[in-house]
Amino acid sequence: MKRILFACILVSACGPTEVPDDVGVTGDAPAIDLAMCKMQDLADRVGQPVDDVRALLPEGTRVQSPNSVVTQDYRPTRANVFVNEAGIITRIACG
């Protein structure tokens, strides 16, 4: 009986989640303060190969490709550089 109850709870948690219309969610991301992770000078490097800027990255910067495995801990002073399969920078963020 416990297994059936657990399975029902697990399945019910898998349902789709819809955002109500009155919440006011927009597609625009908030401005990011890259000074927290010392990346403000590299913000304009999005769209360039990561190999061209690797020497300029602060110590401890994580370069994340689409299939890379990283921890989910949040550190506001750590820089994260996201790249696509070709090694082109798609996004820079702190955390």
Protein Blocks (a to p, Z undefined) as FASTA:
>chain_A
ZZmmmmmmmmmmmpccdddfklopafbdcdddfklnopmmmmmmgoiafklmmmmpcghi
acddfkbccdfbdcfkbccddddfkopafbdceZZ
